[in-house]
């Protein structure tokens, strides 16, 4: 089934069930007022939500028109947002561009950071930034939402706790990252609010594209209307979601509603770095990656980071070309002070 959160009724919105074709929806306060409430009581809520989903798909007269622009992120705020870097090809390029060797352990032990989860952007909300000099970048990713995950769960059992799958724009401020990492305490200011797709879907909705660990579909990103990348999210993903969940839960349990991200989706080409769409490659899921390749090949980057007025769109089609999750579509805008907080 497909679930969304409408921007109504308070800061956590109202839970709605959405038809498979994203044409109609129905708010379901009689079942669960919010998505977090549904996740907290998933065993009871899920069958009732599924019944509404079947009704929406069976009748065009049921429900109301679904407006992606009226959506918050499925979880407008969450108890946990931990983002991995499962596409080690991407990590390798980052380090190579600055002349650093990548430790062999990166191939066996996932990288992960804990992001801010109290103020996610809606899928059509603008991306506010204080300055273009911050190096504004998008990162197209896949994420899962978990149920309650016990501490110490092994990877071979962690997949059973995946409740929902969605897309992410994990906004990064690239020019703030080096100084933060140099402090040895990780990201903070360089990782502002992320945005998630209008719709989150149960894994069964993905059919054969979901193998229990990865989503085997292209992740399509455009920049100002031009195709920027279509890498396959199921290819070159070194760590599947069960491994990422087990990594996050090694020393603590995860509460229902925790979000675990894949990191920037990145594909190799013929065993080497990916290439732009125009050169026969799958392109990229962030600007930083093409800048890394430009630096490796030419000594310096040529592609600029995002500027005010730039628009990013992130979407994943099914095998018939239909949008699975709806589209994240955002414009970069200048932040003008406390009134935008």
C-alpha positions as CSV (number, residue, x, y, z in Angstrom):
1,X,0.0,0.0,0.0
2,X,0.9,3.7,-0.3
3,X,0.8,6.2,2.5
4,X,1.2,9.9,2.7
5,X,0.9,12.7,5.2
6,X,-1.3,15.7,4.3
7,X,-0.4,19.2,5.6
8,X,-3.4,19.5,7.8
9,X,-4.3,19.3,11.4
10,X,-1.0,20.2,13.1
11,X,2.7,19.8,12.7
12,X,2.6,16.0,12.2
13,X,-0.1,16.3,9.6
14,X,-2.9,13.8,8.8
15,X,-2.3,10.3,7.6
16,X,-3.8,9.4,4.2
17,X,-3.9,6.2,2.1
18,X,-3.1,6.8,-1.5
19,X,-4.1,4.8,-4.6
20,X,-1.5,2.8,-6.5
21,X,-1.7,5.3,-9.5
22,X,-1.3,8.3,-7.1
23,X,-4.6,9.7,-8.4
24,X,-6.7,9.5,-5.2
25,X,-6.3,9.4,-1.4
26,X,-8.4,9.1,1.7
27,X,-7.5,10.6,5.1
28,X,-7.9,7.9,7.8
29,X,-8.1,9.6,11.3
30,X,-10.5,6.8,12.4
31,X,-7.6,4.3,12.0
32,X,-4.5,6.4,12.8
33,X,-4.2,10.2,13.0
34,X,-0.6,10.2,11.9
35,X,1.8,7.9,10.3
36,X,3.8,7.7,13.5
37,X,0.7,6.4,15.3
38,X,0.2,3.8,12.6
39,X,3.8,2.6,13.0
40,X,3.5,2.5,16.8
41,X,0.5,0.1,16.4
42,X,1.4,-1.5,13.0
43,X,-0.1,-4.9,13.7
44,X,-3.5,-3.6,14.2
45,X,-3.4,-0.5,11.9
46,X,-1.8,-2.1,8.8
47,X,-4.7,-4.5,7.9
48,X,-7.2,-1.6,8.3
49,X,-5.1,0.7,6.1
50,X,-4.8,-2.1,3.5
51,X,-8.5,-2.4,3.3
52,X,-8.8,1.3,2.5
53,X,-6.0,0.9,-0.1
54,X,-7.9,-1.9,-1.8
55,X,-11.1,0.3,-1.9
56,X,-9.2,3.2,-3.4
57,X,-7.8,1.0,-6.2
58,X,-11.2,-0.6,-6.8
59,X,-13.3,2.5,-7.3
60,X,-12.5,5.9,-8.9
61,X,-15.4,7.3,-6.9
62,X,-13.8,6.5,-3.6
63,X,-11.6,9.1,-1.8
64,X,-10.6,12.5,-3.1
65,X,-8.0,13.7,-5.7
66,X,-4.4,13.3,-4.4
67,X,-2.3,16.5,-4.6
68,X,1.4,15.8,-4.1
69,X,2.0,19.5,-3.4
70,X,-0.3,19.2,-0.4
71,X,2.0,16.6,1.3
72,X,4.5,16.9,4.0
73,X,7.2,14.3,4.1
74,X,5.5,11.0,5.2
75,X,7.1,11.5,8.6
76,X,7.3,15.3,9.1
77,X,9.6,14.6,12.0
78,X,11.0,11.3,13.2
79,X,12.5,9.8,16.3
80,X,15.6,8.7,14.3
81,X,17.2,9.6,11.0
82,X,20.4,7.7,10.3
83,X,21.9,7.8,6.9
84,X,24.4,5.3,5.6
85,X,26.8,5.4,2.7
86,X,26.0,2.0,1.2
87,X,27.4,2.9,-2.3
88,X,31.1,2.6,-1.5
89,X,31.9,3.6,-5.1
90,X,30.7,7.1,-4.1
91,X,32.9,7.1,-1.0
92,X,35.9,6.0,-2.9
93,X,35.5,8.8,-5.4
94,X,35.1,11.4,-2.7
95,X,38.4,10.3,-1.1
96,X,40.3,9.9,-4.4
97,X,39.4,13.4,-5.4
98,X,41.2,14.8,-2.4
99,X,44.1,12.4,-2.8
100,X,43.2,10.2,0.2
101,X,43.2,6.4,0.3
102,X,40.1,4.6,1.3
103,X,40.5,2.1,4.2
104,X,39.7,-1.5,3.3
105,X,37.3,-1.6,6.2
106,X,34.9,0.6,4.3
107,X,34.0,-2.4,2.2
108,X,32.9,-4.4,5.3
109,X,31.8,-1.9,7.9
110,X,29.2,0.6,6.8
111,X,29.6,4.4,7.2
112,X,26.6,6.1,8.9
113,X,25.8,9.4,10.5
114,X,22.9,10.5,12.6
115,X,21.1,13.4,11.0
116,X,18.6,15.9,12.4
117,X,15.1,14.6,12.3
118,X,13.0,17.3,13.9
119,X,12.3,19.4,10.9
120,X,12.1,17.5,7.6
121,X,11.1,19.5,4.5
122,X,8.0,18.6,2.5
123,X,8.6,17.1,-1.0
124,X,7.6,20.3,-2.7
125,X,9.0,22.7,-0.1
126,X,11.8,25.0,-1.1
127,X,15.4,24.4,0.1
128,X,16.4,27.5,2.1
129,X,20.1,28.4,2.3
130,X,21.9,31.3,3.8
131,X,24.5,31.6,1.0
132,X,25.3,30.1,-2.4
133,X,28.9,30.0,-1.0
134,X,27.9,27.1,1.3
135,X,28.1,24.7,-1.7
136,X,24.4,23.6,-1.9
137,X,24.0,20.1,-3.2
138,X,21.2,17.5,-3.5
139,X,21.6,13.8,-2.8
140,X,19.1,11.4,-4.3
141,X,18.7,8.3,-2.1
142,X,16.4,5.5,-1.0
143,X,15.3,5.1,2.6
144,X,13.3,2.6,4.7
145,X,11.2,3.2,7.8
146,X,11.4,0.6,10.5
147,X,9.2,-0.8,13.2
148,X,10.6,-1.3,16.6
149,X,14.1,-2.9,16.1
150,X,15.7,-4.7,19.0
151,X,19.3,-3.9,20.0
152,X,21.8,-6.3,18.5
153,X,19.6,-7.7,15.8
154,X,21.7,-9.6,13.2
155,X,21.5,-8.5,9.6
156,X,19.9,-11.8,8.5
157,X,16.9,-10.9,10.7
158,X,16.9,-7.2,10.4
159,X,14.9,-7.1,7.1
160,X,11.7,-8.2,8.9
161,X,11.5,-4.8,10.6
162,X,11.3,-2.8,7.3
163,X,7.8,-1.3,7.2
164,X,8.0,1.3,4.4
165,X,10.3,2.5,1.6
166,X,10.6,6.1,0.3
167,X,12.9,8.4,-1.5
168,X,15.1,11.1,0.0
169,X,16.8,14.4,-1.0
170,X,19.5,14.5,1.6
171,X,20.6,18.1,1.2
172,X,24.3,18.8,1.8
173,X,26.3,22.0,2.2
174,X,29.5,20.8,0.7
175,X,31.7,23.8,1.5
176,X,30.8,23.5,5.2
177,X,31.7,19.9,5.4
178,X,35.6,20.0,5.5
179,X,35.8,22.3,8.5
180,X,33.2,20.3,10.4
181,X,34.9,17.0,9.7
182,X,38.3,18.5,10.7
183,X,36.9,18.9,14.2
184,X,36.5,15.1,14.4
185,X,32.9,15.3,15.6
186,X,30.9,14.7,12.4
187,X,28.3,16.6,10.4
188,X,26.0,19.2,11.9
189,X,25.6,22.5,10.1
190,X,26.6,21.0,6.8
191,X,23.5,18.7,6.9
192,X,20.4,20.8,6.9
193,X,16.8,19.5,6.7
194,X,16.2,16.6,4.3
195,X,13.1,16.1,2.2
196,X,11.3,12.8,1.5
197,X,9.0,11.6,-1.3
198,X,5.3,12.4,-1.1
199,X,4.5,8.7,-0.7
200,X,6.0,5.9,1.4
201,X,5.2,2.4,0.2
202,X,5.1,-1.1,1.8
203,X,7.9,-3.3,0.4
204,X,5.3,-5.7,-1.3
205,X,4.2,-2.7,-3.4
206,X,7.6,-2.9,-5.2
207,X,7.1,-6.4,-6.4
208,X,10.2,-8.0,-7.9
209,X,12.0,-4.7,-7.6
210,X,12.4,-5.4,-3.9
211,X,14.6,-8.4,-3.0
212,X,14.4,-7.9,0.7
213,X,17.5,-5.7,0.9
214,X,17.6,-3.4,-2.2
215,X,15.3,-1.6,-4.6
216,X,16.2,-2.6,-8.2
217,X,14.9,0.4,-10.1
218,X,16.5,3.5,-11.6
219,X,16.5,6.7,-9.5
220,X,15.8,9.6,-11.8
221,X,17.2,13.1,-10.9
222,X,16.8,16.2,-13.0
223,X,18.3,19.6,-12.5
224,X,16.4,22.6,-14.0
225,X,14.5,20.1,-16.2
226,X,17.6,18.4,-17.6
227,X,18.2,14.8,-16.9
228,X,21.1,14.5,-14.4
229,X,21.1,10.8,-13.4
230,X,19.3,7.5,-13.7
231,X,21.5,5.1,-11.6
232,X,19.9,1.8,-10.6
233,X,19.5,1.8,-6.8
234,X,19.9,-2.0,-6.7
235,X,23.3,-2.0,-8.4
236,X,26.7,-1.3,-6.7
237,X,24.9,-1.1,-3.3
238,X,27.6,-2.7,-1.1
239,X,25.4,-2.8,2.0
240,X,21.7,-3.7,1.8
241,X,19.1,-2.3,4.2
242,X,19.2,-5.2,6.6
243,X,22.9,-4.6,7.1
244,X,22.4,-0.9,7.6
245,X,19.6,-1.5,10.1
246,X,21.8,-4.1,12.0
247,X,24.6,-1.6,12.0
248,X,22.4,1.2,13.5
249,X,21.0,-1.2,16.1
250,X,24.3,-2.7,17.3
251,X,24.4,-0.7,20.5
252,X,20.8,0.6,20.9
253,X,17.3,-0.3,19.9
254,X,15.6,1.7,17.1
255,X,12.1,3.0,17.8
256,X,9.2,2.5,15.4
257,X,9.4,5.3,12.8
258,X,13.2,5.3,12.6
259,X,14.4,6.2,9.1
260,X,17.5,4.5,7.6
261,X,19.0,6.0,4.4
262,X,21.0,4.3,1.7
263,X,23.3,7.2,1.0
264,X,23.8,8.7,-2.5
265,X,22.9,6.2,-5.2
266,X,25.9,5.7,-7.4
267,X,26.7,3.3,-10.2
268,X,30.1,2.4,-11.7
269,X,30.6,2.0,-15.5
270,X,32.8,-0.9,-16.8
271,X,34.5,-1.2,-13.4
272,X,35.4,2.5,-13.2
273,X,33.7,5.8,-12.3
274,X,30.3,6.5,-13.7
275,X,29.8,8.9,-16.7
276,X,27.3,11.7,-17.5
277,X,24.1,10.8,-19.3
278,X,25.5,12.5,-22.4
279,X,28.5,10.2,-22.5
280,X,26.6,7.0,-22.2
281,X,26.6,6.6,-18.5
282,X,23.8,6.6,-15.9
283,X,24.8,10.0,-14.6
284,X,24.8,11.0,-10.9
285,X,22.6,11.4,-7.9
286,X,24.5,14.5,-6.6
287,X,26.6,17.3,-8.0
288,X,29.6,16.4,-5.8
289,X,30.2,13.2,-7.6
290,X,30.5,14.7,-11.1
291,X,32.8,17.4,-9.5
292,X,35.0,14.6,-8.1
293,X,35.3,13.0,-11.5
294,X,36.1,16.3,-13.1
295,X,38.8,16.9,-10.4
296,X,40.3,13.5,-11.0
297,X,40.3,13.9,-14.8
298,X,41.1,17.6,-15.2
299,X,42.5,18.7,-11.9
300,X,39.6,20.9,-10.9
301,X,35.8,20.7,-10.9
302,X,33.7,22.5,-13.6
303,X,30.1,21.8,-12.6
304,X,28.8,24.4,-10.1
305,X,26.8,23.6,-7.0
306,X,23.2,24.7,-6.7
307,X,22.3,28.3,-7.0
308,X,19.2,30.2,-5.9
309,X,16.4,29.5,-8.3
310,X,17.7,26.1,-9.3
311,X,15.2,23.3,-9.3
312,X,15.8,19.6,-8.4
313,X,13.4,16.7,-9.1
314,X,13.9,13.2,-7.8
315,X,11.6,10.3,-8.8
316,X,11.6,6.5,-9.3
317,X,9.5,4.9,-12.1
318,X,8.2,1.4,-12.1
319,X,8.7,-1.1,-14.9
320,X,5.8,0.6,-16.8
321,X,7.2,4.1,-16.3
322,X,4.7,5.1,-13.6
323,X,5.9,7.0,-10.6
324,X,6.1,4.8,-7.5
325,X,6.6,7.3,-4.7
326,X,5.6,10.6,-6.4
327,X,8.2,13.3,-7.0
328,X,10.4,15.3,-4.7
329,X,10.6,18.7,-6.5
330,X,12.3,21.6,-4.8
331,X,13.7,25.1,-5.6
332,X,16.7,26.5,-3.8
333,X,15.8,29.9,-2.2
334,X,17.7,32.4,0.0
335,X,16.9,32.1,3.7
336,X,15.7,35.5,4.9
337,X,15.8,35.2,8.6
338,X,13.7,33.9,11.5
339,X,10.4,34.3,9.6
340,X,11.4,31.1,7.6
341,X,12.3,29.1,10.7
